[in-house]
């Protein structure tokens, strides 16, 4: 079925109504990109007091779609049901009476449109989609009744997808439960503050090196990406403690010779340190080389420290809280190498680490099955989205 196509600006307004810091009322809801998950779930929306924020923000309401323009490949596209203010890295989009809000949100979230948005973004280190580019997106426009029917189908499928994600997240907490059972208060916020630092671990040889993806004067740009070559690891490659190389862009062999640092290898532990803080994964042992983006740091372990243990430590609520508190929040969440070296790291005897890993490995088949199921469901959902906007459902 063929429907007429219109530009987004023909059926919606990208509103950038700005409010100054001294005009913000105490108790106002505030959303930053860190409060919106990939796919649009809103988590941890905070209320701010007058004087808490230092820069202008955008005003939004329950009729808007909130579109994250910074790193659009993260698909941070939310449907708020309340009024508030948001970071200027989020664009409030107000649908007109010609288009259903949920229909438009589903269209913008589908993988093909997320990839298209990413290809239209500019900026090497912090790619952004301009409001002008978003306004020019082509949208299929069936009759309003048909839009609502399609949105209803996708709403139900999305609800099932989110239930599966929540179930997987609960499964992933079993590893943390075992960690806390073994080490108890040793990973409380107070205790890890009294632990050795990352720099101490480097000095003792527990860590061989840590390095981020700041490559010097030149960074890879969107135009440099290809379908073959070495994976370029960005924040969108992480999920549920795993590295998803299928989501990585690739760079030609030229970059291996040109760049001087920021190369990860098998068994390295990765940690995001910019934008979305605290995502972590272990590089598979068989991996030769990965190129890290400026958002990611690798931790290479040495004697007396197992990568599997280190990743689980990074996942503890105490470490995550301290990481986020230590980050520079002036413009966006960020914690550089020097500050990372000041972070605490609790290193128990190697025999206890090995026991932890042995117990966690027993959960591996269950986790693998659950992750495979989730991946398959995501593919089915993406296919359903694609068919829906071609008029095939």
KEKOLBA-792828 format. One record per residue (C-alpha): residue in one letter; x, y, z. Coordinates in pm, whole numbers, plus 50000, padded with zeros to 5 digits. Layout:
<atoms>
AXYZ...
</atoms>
This chain:
<atoms>
X500005000050000X501365034049906X500715064950115X501685100850043X504925112050207X505355145350383X508255161950558X508165161750937X507935199750939X504635197050749X502975177351030X504875187751344X506725217151496X510185214351648X509665237551942X512625253052119X510885274752375X513735283952605X513675291552977X516485308753167X517925293353486X516565320853712X513055315953566X512865278953658X510395272453941X511445249754226X509985214954188X510035215353808X510595181753635X513955180853453X514995155653188X518515151453055X519635125852801X520795104353092X517155100853200X516035085852867X516905050252770X517535036752423X514045031652283X512425059352484X511815047352840X512085076053090X513985067053407X514975088353703X513355121153603X514355145753874X512795176854024X515085206954038X515145237754256X515555273254134X519295278754096X520225241854049X520785245153673X523255268753512X522085271053151X518925276152946X516595246452896X513705237952666X510075236052785X507985205152703X504575190552786X502625157852756X501805164352389X505455165252281X507835138752152X511285143652303X513975136452043X517595132952159X519645150451890X523045142752051X524325108551938X521025100451760X522125064251715X521105059152080X517435063651978X516535084152287X513035093052169X510525096052453X506825102852507X506455122152836X503125122953014X504005153753222X505245189453186X508825199653251X512085212353108X514805193652924X518395196352812X518945215552489X520385183052347X516735171552340X514325186152083X510625188852182X508575179151874X504885188851879X502735168351637X499895186251463X496325173251433X497345155951107X499565129951272X499215106851572X501915112551833X502535075551899X502605068051525X505275094651470X507335083051767X507325046951644X508335058351297X511295078351432X512395049551659X512535022651392X516145010951323X516165023350963X515265058851075X517735057951365X520445047851119X519325075150878X519425101051157X522925089851248X524075093350887X522745129250879X524435139651205X527565161151216X530485163251459X533345139051515X533335133951891X529745143751968X527605138151658X524405158551658X521385159151431X520385194651344X516745205651387X516745214251016X517715178850919X515075164051151X512445187551006X513195174050657X512645137250744X510165121050505X507145105950685X504515083050527X501095097750606X498125073950593X494695085650715X494585093951085X492425063551164X495025040951001X497835058551189X496125050851519X495565014651420X499275010451334X500325028351654X498075005351860X499674974051711X503184987351769X502304999152121X501294963752215X504404948252058X506594974352227X505004966752565X505944929952520X509464940052417X509884961052730X508594932752950X511264909952804X513904936552865X512824940553228X512914902853277X516434901453134X517524930253357X516244911253661X518164880453547X521304901253514X520964912153878X521594876153990X525304881353927X525264912154146X523394892854417X526174866754420X528784894354429X527164910554734X526654877054904X530394870154881X531764904854959X528944921355155X529774955355297X533084955555111X531224970354816X529154995555009X529735031754915X531545038655242X533795008155213X534895012554853X535805048654926X538375034455167X539685009554908X542755013154694X542485034954386X542795025854021X546235042454029X547215020054322X546114989854115X548275002053826X551265006554057X550764971654204X550444955153862X546814944853915X546074966953615X548554968253328X547064999253167X543945019953114X543375041052805X540485060052653X539645066152290X540945101852269X543065096951959X544735130751929X544135157651672X541925137751438X538995115351524X537035092951289X533945109751146X530705095351014X532085098650661X534985075650755X532755046250855X532495015950629X530904981450622X534214963250662X537324967950873X538024971951244X535004977851476X534735013351618X533205010351965X530705037152065X528195039252350X525445022752143X527484990352132X526764982552501X523754965352653X523074943552958X526784940753033X527614928052685X529404942052382X527294940952065X529774942651777X526954940051524X526034975851619X529564989151565X530625009951267X533884999251108X537055017150999X539545007950730X543064995350809X544355030650748X543125040151093X545145012651261X548325028951135X547175064951178X545895063551537X548315060551825X546125048552114X542655037652214X542975001852087X541314974652295X541974937552267X540664904352393X539954902352770X539994940352818X537204954753034X535444984352871X533785013053059X531865042352911X533065075153062X531275101752857X527575108552807X526125076152940X528465067353228X529125032453357X528165009053071X530644980353076X531564948452892X534424923852850X536004920452507X535894884252388X539224866352419X539374859052045X539104895951949X542334910651811X541674948051791X538874972651858X539115010251806X537525029352093X535555061252053X536235090552290X533315077752505X535045045352609X538015034852827X539655000652835X541024984953155X543694958353091X544104935653393X547354920653526X548344897653812X545764892254084X542794907753903X540344888853681X538484907753405X535194890453498X535544902053857X536454937653753X533404940653531X531124928753810X532734953854045X532084981453791X528404970853792X527924974454168X525515001654270X528155017054497X530745020554218X528115032953972X526965059554220X530505071154283X531325071553911X528335093553833X529065116554128X532705120254019X531775129553663X531845165153536X528225175553485X528865211053358X527745202753003X527345164952988X528415136053206X532155130253166X535005115753369X538515117653223X541445094053269X542985113253559X539725112353755X539235075853668X542615068153822X541365083454148X538345060154160X538375032354421X538824995954332X538294967354575X540644938154495X539924906754705X542244876254705X542444859254366X540954827054510X537774845954603X537614861854258X537934827354100X535134814054320X532914843254215X533624836953847X532894799753887X529494807154041X528654833053778X529574809153497X526784785853612X524334813253513X525914817453169X523684792652976X520554808953119X521794843953035X522804833052686X519384818352617X517624849452750X519844872952548X519324852652231X515564853752288X515704891452340X517814896452025X515384875651819X512424894951956X514134928051871X514564915951512X510914905851492X509844939451636X512054958151385X510544937851102X507034945651228X507874982851237X509204981550882X506134963450752X503764986350942X505095017550773X504845000750435X501154993450497X501594955950532X499964950150874
</atoms>
